[in-house]
Amino acid sequence: MSTEPLYTDMQLSAIQEIANIGTGNAATALAQMIGASVDIDPPQAEFVPLELASERLGAVETPVVAVLTPVVGDAPASILLAFPFDAAASLCGLLGTDALSDMGRSALQEIGNILTASYLTSICSFTGLSVEPAPPLLAVDMLGAVVDGVLAMAVADTDRVLFLKTAIRIEDAYCDFGFLFVPEAHSVDRLLGALGL
Amino acid sequence: MVRMAEQAISSNREDTLVSLGLGSCIGLALFDQDAGVAGLSHIVLPESNARGAGTPAKFADTAVPHLIDSVVKAGANRARLKAVLCGGAHMFASPTSSSSLLQIGDRNATQTLAALKASRIPVRAQDTGGSSGRSVEVRVATCEVFVRSVGQPPRNL
């Protein structure tokens, strides 16, 4: 497996900057929806070898509520929100529902919708590319199991995957969850091309 | 520990080969119980389309022959080999979406079975599809294969 960098530091920081603006907008939208203050960590852009990818996100057998939003258009990608069980419970509690009920599930999907739509709006306005979210899907299972199909889509022609990951925190709810953007194989080049890099 | 696109082989009776958190991926175990040799592959995608040279275990069509060669080199008799496969789930159920993401699990299972058939390896047990992730453990000493899913007791395949 080759180990030379696929992209320059400048290209990675450009991608990281888009993600930074995107998650900033997403956090603002979420804060407005739930009426609580939302913090984000600066997103990290990282190329990870496939065999290390799952564990880089956390312990692979951790049970999570996962909301997957397929991104369609010029640069296909996946956006995955991974809520540890207690985070899903406290976020749903804040919205007056129960994480394991149908209502709780659709509340989490709606949060996926809002975060993803504002994130993608930033990407579109920054790059001029056209990308939009497909309806979000939900699964409750081990972290590794919900992420492996997403990774599979990104590694058809390469053995490394670009992760843009950040943590989102809702202070009043003691809720901390992962936001992961994984472009499909050719989408990274399209994003960079649109930026002229 | 066998991570995505990796394989492991052992003839040490003390060993257990493990893949954790299989979703749409396939865990493919091959063994010759008489020789005490077992192997486990963590397959990610169905077809290599000639891209499998560097990472044969990543694709079903290249993983199967690669795993067969490897267990035979470790002392297994090809004629006694048996297979167990698990994984290939549909993690995100959606009746409306036709995204290829949702079909990877099925295609992985189908392609793995086809490759086993082409190599004339009998399948001892199979636990594929559904919507639950799986962790798999292969005990080299007994050639037993245990599968676990969230909220369910382990199953011995």
Chai-1 contact restraints between the chains, C-beta under 6 A:
chainA,res_idxA,chainB,res_idxB,connection_type,confidence,min_distance_angstrom,max_distance_angstrom,comment,restraint_id
A,M1,B,G54,contact,1.0,0.0,6.0,A-B,restraint_1
A,L50,B,M4,contact,1.0,0.0,6.0,A-B,restraint_2
A,L50,B,A5,contact,1.0,0.0,6.0,A-B,restraint_3
A,E51,B,R3,contact,1.0,0.0,6.0,A-B,restraint_4
A,E51,B,M4,contact,1.0,0.0,6.0,A-B,restraint_5
A,E51,B,A5,contact,1.0,0.0,6.0,A-B,restraint_6
A,E51,B,E6,contact,1.0,0.0,6.0,A-B,restraint_7
A,V60,B,L20,contact,1.0,0.0,6.0,A-B,restraint_8
A,V60,B,G21,contact,1.0,0.0,6.0,A-B,restraint_9
A,E61,B,L20,contact,1.0,0.0,6.0,A-B,restraint_10
A,E61,B,G21,contact,1.0,0.0,6.0,A-B,restraint_11
A,P63,B,V150,contact,1.0,0.0,6.0,A-B,restraint_12
A,L68,B,F92,contact,1.0,0.0,6.0,A-B,restraint_13
A,P70,B,S99,contact,1.0,0.0,6.0,A-B,restraint_14
A,L137,B,F92,contact,1.0,0.0,6.0,A-B,restraint_15
A,L137,B,S94,contact,1.0,0.0,6.0,A-B,restraint_16
A,A139,B,M91,contact,1.0,0.0,6.0,A-B,restraint_17
A,A139,B,F92,contact,1.0,0.0,6.0,A-B,restraint_18
A,D141,B,G133,contact,1.0,0.0,6.0,A-B,restraint_19
A,D141,B,V150,contact,1.0,0.0,6.0,A-B,restraint_20
A,M142,B,G21,contact,1.0,0.0,6.0,A-B,restraint_21
A,M142,B,G133,contact,1.0,0.0,6.0,A-B,restraint_22
A,M142,B,V150,contact,1.0,0.0,6.0,A-B,restraint_23
A,G144,B,L20,contact,1.0,0.0,6.0,A-B,restraint_24
A,G144,B,G21,contact,1.0,0.0,6.0,A-B,restraint_25
A,A145,B,G21,contact,1.0,0.0,6.0,A-B,restraint_26
A,A145,B,G23,contact,1.0,0.0,6.0,A-B,restraint_27
A,A145,B,M91,contact,1.0,0.0,6.0,A-B,restraint_28
A,A145,B,G133,contact,1.0,0.0,6.0,A-B,restraint_29
A,V146,B,G23,contact,1.0,0.0,6.0,A-B,restraint_30
A,V146,B,M91,contact,1.0,0.0,6.0,A-B,restraint_31
A,D148,B,G23,contact,1.0,0.0,6.0,A-B,restraint_32
A,D148,B,S24,contact,1.0,0.0,6.0,A-B,restraint_33
A,D148,B,C25,contact,1.0,0.0,6.0,A-B,restraint_34
A,G149,B,G23,contact,1.0,0.0,6.0,A-B,restraint_35
A,G149,B,S24,contact,1.0,0.0,6.0,A-B,restraint_36
A,G149,B,M91,contact,1.0,0.0,6.0,A-B,restraint_37
A,G149,B,L101,contact,1.0,0.0,6.0,A-B,restraint_38
A,G149,B,I104,contact,1.0,0.0,6.0,A-B,restraint_39
A,A152,B,V44,contact,1.0,0.0,6.0,A-B,restraint_40
A,A152,B,L45,contact,1.0,0.0,6.0,A-B,restraint_41
A,A152,B,I104,contact,1.0,0.0,6.0,A-B,restraint_42
A,M153,B,L101,contact,1.0,0.0,6.0,A-B,restraint_43
A,D159,B,T55,contact,1.0,0.0,6.0,A-B,restraint_44
